[in-house]
Amino acid sequence: RFNLFRNPTALAALAGFQHSPKEAQKLILRGEAPVNLQVRGHLNLSNNPTLETLPEGLTAPSLDVSGCESLGSLPNSLRAGRLNLSRCKALTALPPSLSCYELEMRETEVRELPLDLRVEYRLDLSRCSRLERLPEGLKVGTLLLNDCVSLEALPEGLDVNFLDVSGCAALRGWPQNGRIGIGRLRAANCAQITS
């Protein structure tokens, strides 16, 4: 029979307890992480070849799973301020309604992003060679798309301050309704751009 008071992990989850990053790392890697695990600092799980999933409801101010090549999906209820998914080769899609301050996804196999993705400060999709499409109305401070060789068009309603599309060899033109604010544009080696 299950006794809640003899199971500290279950009790902590009910109480809204925040785990230290080291405690959370151990729980996740042992497969014992509770639903709605809350972490009070930067959670580094990077370069772990065996990590395949994260717990539902995981909340952390900063989460680094870069280089976790077996990580195939993210939980729908993931909450992280800064999220690094770079080099997660098995990751081909993001969950709907993902919202974060900064998102790094360099060198992933993602083809498109969810329509309701929200990134406030910086979105780095550099060297995502299979990326074909971005959501309409994408608004982010800095958008890095360098060497996204399959990207043919920028989305309508794009609103950024800094944009780097260097090396996007298939990019053919600009959106009719798009805006680059106070920052700069880098578009070196984009020979297909005509307008």
Disulfide bonds with the S-S distance in Angstrom:
none
